[in-house]
C-alpha cells in the first residue's frame, strides 16, 4: 500500500510540474510539436511503405529493404524530436552538480542556476530572500567564532612579543609579526589592544628597546619609560576608596572627556583582578572624531549616532593572561542616540539582563544603555569568571551614571544631562514611541535608526521593527515630526524618490490617513501613510495585502498628533 501511495504521489508531482510548464506557451508549443513528430513518424513510415517508397532500384532488380532497417530508420527520425523534447523539459530542473567541476569555487546561494527561479518574480524573490537569510545566519556564527579565535591569538601573540623583545635576535622579527597581526585583526574586525602601541613605540625607540632588553623582564611588567614615575599597584582595589593612581590619571584627561572618564568604576574591581596598562596609562579617552585610533573599522557606526566620545580600560585576573575584559563607555548627545546605537548592536540571539535601562549578554560580554550612555564590556574568554566580572562592572557603571562623581570633584554624570531639554527627552522617549507600532503579527527587535533609513538620505530618526506573517515579511516604521508641514514634505520626497527609481505608485485611501500610497518596486511593496505630523507604514513587504492590512491596523493605534521635539545636539553641530 505504501509503495502504491508513493508511486501515485510521484505521478501527481510530475503532473503538477507538467501543468506548471503548460503556463509557458512557447515551451508548451515546443513539447507538443515534438510529441506530434514522434507520434506521426510510425504512421508516415507505414503509409510510405504501402506506396512502395522503400523499394530500392539496383540495376534491373527491385529490392525491398529489410524490416530491421526500416525500424532503425524510423527510430532515428523519432530521436530528433525526442532529444529536443528532453532538453526542453530538462531546462526546467536545476542540476545540482552543475558547478561540481570547479573545486576552487564555492557558489553563493544566488548563483546556483535555476534553484531560485520560479514561474514569477515574487516567488523567486521570496525563495532567494530566505536562502540569503539562512546563509547570513551561518556566516554570522562563523564570524563570531573567528573573532573569538583571533582575540585569543592576539593575546597570546602580544604576550609572546613582550617576551621576545628582551632578546636582540628575536626582536628583529617583531616588526613583521606586529604588521602581520595587525592585518589579521583588520580582516577579522577585532579591536587592537592598547599594549600593541606600547610594543611598537619601544621597537621604534632604540633607547627604550635597549632598556627593555637589559631589564630582564617582559615589556609592560618591569620595563618602563625613562623618568616614568612609579605607579601604585591596585592591591587595595577592592576597597571603597578610589585607587591612589586614579587622580593622576584623571588629571591628564581633557575637560570634555572627564564626565565619561569618571564612569569607569576602578574602585569596584575585586582584589583578585588588576587594571591592564597601555604604556603609562590605565585608562584612555577619545573624542568622537578620534575614536578610530582605538576601534578602527567600527568608529563610523558610532559617528552615525553623533557619539561625543568614549572612555576605555581593560582588566584581567592577576597572574592569568588567558583573557581580559575590555570596558567601553560611549557618551552620546541624547539618550535617544545612545538607545539607537544599543539597538544596532543587539541580535535575536542575545539574552536580556537586568542592568541599566536595558541590557543583554552574549558569550560572556555585557552591553547596556542608560541615559545618554552606551556601555560594552567585551570578554575575550568564555570562562565563567570573566562573565561574572563583566556583569559586576556593568552594574557598577550603571550605578555611577545616576550619581555625581564624588572623589574627583568633576561635573555630574547623570542621565539627565542629555544635551536637550527634559521635555524633549520625555517627548522622544523610545519606549513610548515603540508602543504605537502594532503588536500583531509579533514584531522583532525594535530599532531606532538615526539616519539614512531604508537607504533614503532624507529619512532619519526612524523607529521600526521587523514583522513576518501571512507568507510575507516587512519592516513597520514610525517617524514623528515637529509639525505637519515637515511630515508632508518628507512624504512627497518618499514618493518622488521611488518614482525616480522606476517604481509603480498607487495612491490609495485609508481610514484615518491624510494621504497613503502603495509603492511597487522590483516585486517589493512599501505601504506608507501620512497622519498629522507622523509618517509611517510598512517597508519592503514581499506581498501587498498583508502590508496594507498592517498599515490599516497601524493607523487605528495612532493619535492625530504625536509630540516630537527635534533633539538639540550641540556637540554634533560643533563638528559640522
C-alpha positions in Angstrom: 0.0 0.0 0.0 2.9 2.3 0.9 4.5 1.6 -2.5 1.3 2.4 -4.3 0.8 5.7 -2.5 4.4 6.7 -3.1 4.1 5.9 -6.8 0.8 7.9 -7.0 2.5 10.8 -5.2 5.3 10.8 -7.7 2.8 10.7 -10.6 0.8 13.6 -9.2 4.0 15.6 -8.6 5.1 15.1 -12.2 1.6 16.0 -13.4 1.7 19.2 -11.3 5.0 20.1 -12.9 3.6 19.5 -16.4 0.7 21.8 -15.6 3.2 24.4 -14.4 5.1 24.0 -17.6 1.9 24.5 -19.6 1.7 28.1 -18.4 4.7 28.8 -20.6 3.1 29.0 -24.0 6.4 28.7 -26.0 7.6 25.7 -24.0 4.1 24.1 -24.4 4.2 24.6 -28.2 7.7 23.1 -28.4 6.8 20.0 -26.4 3.5 19.4 -28.3 5.4 19.8 -31.6 8.0 17.2 -30.6 5.3 14.7 -29.3 3.4 15.2 -32.6 6.5 14.5 -34.6 7.3 11.3 -32.7 3.6 10.1 -32.8 3.2 10.6 -36.6 6.6 9.1 -37.6 5.4 5.4 -37.5 2.2 6.3 -39.4 4.3 8.1 -42.0 6.6 5.1 -42.5 3.6 2.7 -42.7 2.0 4.9 -45.4 5.2 5.3 -47.4 5.7 1.5 -47.2 2.4 1.0 -48.9 3.3 3.4 -51.6 6.5 1.4 -52.4 8.7 4.4 -51.4 11.1 1.8 -49.8 11.8 -0.1 -53.0 15.4 0.4 -54.0 16.5 0.1 -57.6 19.7 -1.9 -58.1 20.3 -2.4 -61.7 17.2 -4.1 -63.1 16.3 -5.7 -59.8 13.8 -4.1 -57.4 14.7 -4.8 -53.7 12.5 -4.2 -50.7 14.6 -3.1 -47.6 14.6 -5.4 -44.6 12.3 -4.8 -41.7 15.0 -4.1 -39.2 16.5 -1.3 -41.4 13.1 0.3 -41.7 12.6 0.2 -37.9 16.1 1.7 -37.3 15.5 4.5 -39.7 12.1 5.2 -38.0 13.8 5.3 -34.6 16.5 7.7 -35.8 13.9 10.0 -37.2 11.9 9.9 -34.0 15.1 10.5 -32.0 15.4 14.1 -33.1 12.2 15.4 -31.7 12.7 13.2 -28.6 16.0 14.9 -27.9 14.5 18.4 -28.3 11.6 17.4 -26.0 14.1 16.1 -23.4 16.2 19.3 -23.5 13.1 21.4 -23.1 11.9 19.5 -20.0 15.4 19.3 -18.5 15.7 23.1 -18.8 13.1 23.4 -16.0 15.1 21.5 -13.5 18.2 22.6 -11.6 21.3 20.4 -12.0 22.8 20.2 -8.5 26.2 19.1 -10.0 26.4 22.0 -12.4 29.3 23.6 -10.5 30.9 20.4 -9.3 33.7 20.6 -11.9 35.2 23.7 -10.2 36.7 22.6 -6.8 38.2 26.0 -6.1 34.9 27.9 -6.2 32.2 27.9 -3.6 28.9 29.1 -5.3 26.8 31.5 -3.4 23.1 31.0 -2.7 22.1 33.2 -5.6 24.4 31.9 -8.3 23.2 28.3 -8.3 21.2 28.4 -11.5 17.5 27.8 -11.5 17.2 26.7 -7.9 15.6 30.0 -7.1 13.9 30.7 -10.4 10.1 30.3 -10.2 7.3 31.0 -12.6 7.0 34.5 -11.4 9.4 37.1 -9.9 7.7 37.3 -6.5 8.2 33.6 -5.8 11.8 33.8 -6.9 12.5 36.8 -4.6 10.9 35.1 -1.6 13.0 31.9 -2.1 16.2 33.8 -2.7 15.5 36.0 0.4 15.0 33.0 2.6 18.2 31.4 1.3 20.2 34.6 1.9 18.9 34.9 5.4 19.9 31.4 6.2 23.3 32.0 4.8 23.7 35.2 6.7 22.9 33.4 10.0 25.5 30.8 9.2 28.1 33.4 8.3 27.3 35.4 11.5 28.1 32.4 13.6 31.3 31.8 11.7 32.3 35.4 12.1 31.7 35.3 15.8 33.8 32.2 16.2 36.6 33.7 14.0 36.6 36.9 16.1 36.9 35.0 19.4 39.7 32.9 18.0 41.6 35.9 16.6 41.2 37.7 20.0 42.7 34.7 21.8 45.5 34.5 19.2 46.1 38.3 19.5 46.5 38.0 23.3 49.0 35.1 23.0 51.0 36.8 20.2 51.1 40.1 22.3 52.4 38.1 25.3 55.0 36.4 23.0 56.0 39.9 21.7 56.6 41.2 25.2 58.9 38.3 26.0 60.6 38.3 22.6 61.7 41.9 22.8 64.0 41.0 25.6 66.4 39.3 23.2 68.0 41.1 20.3 67.8 38.1 18.0 64.1 37.6 18.3 63.3 41.3 18.5 64.5 41.7 14.8 61.4 39.7 13.6 58.9 41.5 15.8 58.1 44.4 13.3 57.0 41.8 10.8 55.0 40.0 13.4 53.3 43.2 14.6 52.4 44.1 11.0 51.0 40.6 10.2 48.9 40.5 13.4 47.5 44.0 12.5 46.3 42.7 9.1 44.7 39.7 10.8 42.8 41.9 13.3 41.7 44.2 10.5 40.4 41.3 8.4 38.5 39.9 11.4 37.3 43.3 12.6 38.9 42.9 16.0 39.9 45.9 18.1 43.6 46.3 18.8 44.8 46.1 22.4 46.5 49.4 23.5 49.5 47.4 24.6 50.4 46.8 20.9 51.0 50.6 20.6 53.4 50.4 23.5 55.3 47.5 21.9 55.6 49.4 18.6 56.8 52.5 20.5 59.6 50.5 22.2 60.6 48.8 18.9 60.9 52.3 17.2 62.8 53.8 20.1 66.4 52.4 20.3 66.9 53.7 23.9 63.7 52.1 25.3 64.4 48.9 23.3 67.9 48.6 24.9 66.4 49.2 28.4 63.7 46.5 27.7 66.4 44.0 26.7 68.5 45.0 29.8 65.6 44.9 32.2 65.3 41.1 32.2 61.5 41.1 32.1 58.7 41.3 29.5 57.5 44.7 28.3 54.6 46.1 30.3 55.6 44.4 33.5 59.1 45.6 34.5 60.3 47.8 31.7 59.3 51.4 31.9 59.9 54.6 30.0 62.8 56.8 31.2 61.8 59.0 34.0 58.4 57.5 34.4 57.0 57.7 37.9 56.3 54.6 39.9 52.7 53.6 39.6 51.0 52.1 42.6 49.6 48.6 42.1 45.9 48.2 42.7 46.3 45.9 45.6 43.6 47.6 47.5 41.3 47.9 44.6 38.6 46.1 46.4 38.2 49.0 48.9 35.5 51.6 48.5 38.1 54.4 48.1 39.4 55.1 44.7 42.9 53.8 43.8 45.8 56.2 44.6 46.8 56.5 40.9 43.3 57.4 39.7 43.7 61.2 40.5 46.8 61.3 38.4 45.1 59.5 35.5 42.1 61.9 35.6 44.3 65.0 35.8 45.5 64.5 32.2 42.0 63.7 30.8 40.7 66.6 28.6 37.8 68.5 30.3 35.3 67.4 27.6 36.0 63.7 28.4 36.2 64.0 32.2 32.5 63.2 32.6 32.7 59.9 30.7 36.0 59.0 32.3 34.5 59.3 35.8 32.1 56.5 34.9 34.9 53.8 35.0 34.4 52.2 38.4 38.0 51.2 39.3 37.2 51.1 43.0 34.6 48.3 42.4 37.2 46.0 40.9 37.7 42.8 43.0 41.1 42.4 44.7 41.8 39.3 42.5 41.7 41.5 39.4 44.0 44.2 38.1 43.8 47.0 35.6 45.7 46.5 32.3 48.2 49.1 31.3 48.9 50.5 27.9 52.2 52.4 28.1 52.0 54.6 31.2 48.1 54.8 31.1 45.5 52.6 32.7 42.6 54.5 31.1 42.3 56.1 27.7 39.7 58.7 26.5 39.0 59.8 22.9 36.7 62.4 21.4 34.3 61.2 18.8 36.5 62.2 15.8 39.5 60.2 17.2 37.8 57.0 18.2 39.2 55.3 15.1 42.5 55.2 16.9 41.2 52.5 19.2 38.2 51.0 17.3 39.2 51.4 13.7 36.6 49.9 11.5 33.8 50.4 14.0 34.1 54.1 14.7 31.9 55.1 11.7 28.9 53.2 13.1 29.1 55.3 16.3 29.6 58.6 14.5 26.3 57.9 12.6 24.7 58.4 16.0 26.8 61.5 16.7 28.9 59.9 19.5 30.7 62.6 21.5 33.5 60.5 22.9 34.4 57.4 24.9 36.5 56.1 27.8 38.3 52.8 27.6 40.1 50.5 30.1 40.7 46.7 30.3 41.0 44.3 33.2 42.4 40.8 33.7 42.8 38.3 36.6 46.0 38.6 38.5 48.6 36.1 37.2 46.3 34.9 34.4 46.9 36.1 30.8 44.3 33.7 29.3 41.9 36.6 28.6 40.7 40.0 29.6 37.6 42.2 29.9 37.5 45.4 27.9 35.3 48.2 29.1 34.0 50.8 26.6 31.8 53.7 27.8 30.4 55.8 25.0 28.8 59.2 25.5 26.1 60.5 23.1 24.4 63.9 22.9 21.0 62.4 23.8 19.6 59.3 25.3 17.8 58.6 22.0 21.1 58.3 20.2 22.5 56.1 22.9 19.5 53.8 22.6 19.8 53.8 18.8 23.4 52.5 18.9 22.5 50.0 21.6 19.7 48.6 19.4 22.0 48.3 16.4 24.3 46.0 18.4 21.5 43.8 19.7 20.8 40.5 18.0 17.9 37.9 18.3 20.4 35.5 20.0 21.2 38.0 22.8 20.0 37.2 26.3 18.3 40.0 28.2 19.8 41.0 31.6 18.7 43.5 34.2 21.3 46.2 34.0 20.8 49.9 33.1 17.7 50.8 31.2 18.0 47.7 29.1 20.9 45.2 28.6 21.9 42.0 27.0 24.7 39.4 27.3 26.3 37.3 24.7 29.3 34.9 25.0 30.3 36.4 28.4 30.1 40.0 27.2 27.6 42.5 28.5 26.1 45.6 26.8 23.5 48.1 28.1 22.3 51.6 27.6 21.3 54.2 30.3 20.7 57.9 29.9 22.9 59.1 27.1 25.5 56.4 27.6 26.0 53.1 25.8 28.4 50.7 27.7 30.1 47.5 26.4 32.1 45.0 28.4 33.8 42.7 26.0 35.2 39.4 27.3 37.9 37.6 25.3 37.4 34.4 27.2 34.3 32.2 27.7 35.4 31.3 31.2 32.6 31.9 33.8 34.7 34.2 35.9 35.1 36.6 33.1 31.3 36.7 32.6 30.8 37.3 36.3 33.3 40.1 36.3 31.7 41.7 33.2 28.3 41.8 35.0 29.7 43.2 38.2 31.4 46.1 36.4 28.4 46.7 34.2 26.2 47.2 37.2 28.8 49.5 38.8 28.9 51.7 35.7 25.1 51.8 35.6 25.0 52.9 39.3 27.6 55.7 38.6 25.5 57.1 35.8 22.8 58.0 38.3 25.1 59.9 40.7 27.8 62.6 40.6 31.4 61.6 40.7 32.4 62.3 44.3 36.1 62.0 44.7 37.3 63.9 41.7 35.1 66.9 42.0 34.2 66.8 38.3 30.8 67.6 36.9 27.9 65.2 37.4 27.5 62.3 35.1 23.8 61.9 35.4 21.3 60.6 33.0 19.5 63.9 32.9 22.4 65.6 31.1 21.3 64.8 27.7 22.0 67.9 25.6 18.3 68.5 25.2 15.6 69.9 27.4 13.8 67.4 29.8 10.6 68.0 27.9 12.4 66.9 24.6 13.7 63.8 26.2 10.2 62.9 27.5 8.6 63.6 24.2 11.2 61.5 22.3 11.1 58.5 24.7 11.7 55.4 22.6 9.7 53.1 24.8 6.6 55.4 24.4 7.0 55.6 20.6 7.5 51.9 20.1 4.2 51.3 21.8 2.4 52.8 18.7 3.8 50.0 16.5 1.2 47.2 16.1 1.8 44.1 18.3 0.4 41.7 15.7 2.0 39.9 14.0 4.6 39.7 16.7 7.3 42.3 16.0 11.0 41.6 16.0 13.7 43.6 17.8 12.7 47.3 17.9 15.3 49.7 16.5 16.0 53.4 16.2 17.7 54.4 13.0 19.4 57.8 13.3 20.0 58.4 9.6 19.6 57.0 6.1 16.7 54.7 7.0 15.9 52.3 4.1 18.7 53.9 2.1 16.9 57.3 1.9 19.2 60.2 2.9 16.1 62.4 3.8 14.7 59.8 6.2 16.2 60.0 9.7 15.2 59.4 13.4 13.0 56.4 12.4 11.6 53.9 14.9 11.0 50.5 13.4 10.6 46.7 13.9 10.6 43.6 11.8 7.3 41.8 11.1 6.6 38.4 9.5 3.1 37.0 8.7 0.9 35.5 6.0 3.9 34.4 4.0 5.4 37.9 3.9 8.0 40.0 5.8 8.4 43.7 6.2 9.5 46.5 8.5 6.9 48.6 10.2 8.2 52.1 10.9 7.2 55.3 12.6 8.6 58.8 12.2 7.1 61.8 14.0 8.0 65.4 13.1 7.8 68.7 14.9 4.9 69.8 12.7 2.6 68.6 9.9 4.4 70.6 7.2 7.7 68.7 7.8 5.8 65.3 7.6 4.1 66.3 4.3 7.5 67.4 2.8 9.1 64.0 3.6 6.1 62.1 2.4 6.4 63.8 -1.0 10.2 63.2 -1.1 9.5 59.5 -0.4 7.2 59.3 -3.5 9.5 61.4 -5.7 12.5 59.2 -4.9 10.5 56.0 -5.6 9.2 57.4 -8.8 12.7 58.3 -10.0 13.8 54.7 -9.4 11.1 53.5 -11.7 8.6 52.2 -9.1 4.9 52.0 -9.7 2.9 54.2 -7.2 -0.8 53.8 -6.4 -2.2 56.5 -4.1 -4.9 54.8 -2.0 -7.4 55.9 0.7 -7.0 54.5 4.2 -9.4 55.4 7.1 -7.6 57.8 9.4 -4.9 58.7 6.9 -4.4 62.2 5.4 -2.6 60.5 2.5 -1.5 57.0 1.7 0.3 55.2 -1.2 1.4 51.7 -2.2 4.8 51.6 -3.9 5.7 48.6 -6.0 9.4 48.3 -6.8 11.2 45.1 -8.1 8.5 42.9 -6.6 8.6 44.5 -3.1 5.9 46.8 -1.7 6.1 49.9 0.5 2.8 50.9 2.1 3.2 54.4 3.6 0.8 56.9 5.1 0.6 60.4 6.5 -1.4 61.2 9.6 -0.9 64.6 11.2 2.8 65.0 11.9 3.5 61.3 11.5 4.9 59.4 8.6 4.6 55.6 9.0 3.8 52.3 7.3 5.4 49.1 6.1 8.6 48.9 4.1 9.8 46.1 1.8 6.9 43.7 2.0 7.1 40.7 -0.3 3.3 40.6 -0.5 1.0 43.6 -0.9 -2.1 42.5 1.1 -0.5 41.8 4.5 1.3 45.1 4.3 -1.9 47.0 3.6 -3.7 45.3 6.5 -0.8 46.1 8.7 -0.9 49.8 7.7 -4.7 50.0 8.4 -4.2 48.4 11.9 -1.3 50.8 12.5 -3.5 53.8 11.8 -6.0 52.8 14.4 -3.3 53.0 17.1 -2.1 56.5 16.2 -3.5 59.7 17.7 -3.9 62.8 15.4 -0.5 64.2 16.7 2.5 62.6 18.4 4.7 65.1 20.4 8.1 65.3 19.0 10.9 67.8 19.7 14.0 67.8 17.4 16.9 66.9 19.7 19.4 69.7 20.3 22.9 68.2 19.7 25.4 71.0 20.4 28.3 68.6 20.0 27.2 67.4 16.6 26.6 71.0 15.4 30.1 72.0 16.5 31.6 69.1 14.4 29.6 70.3 11.4 
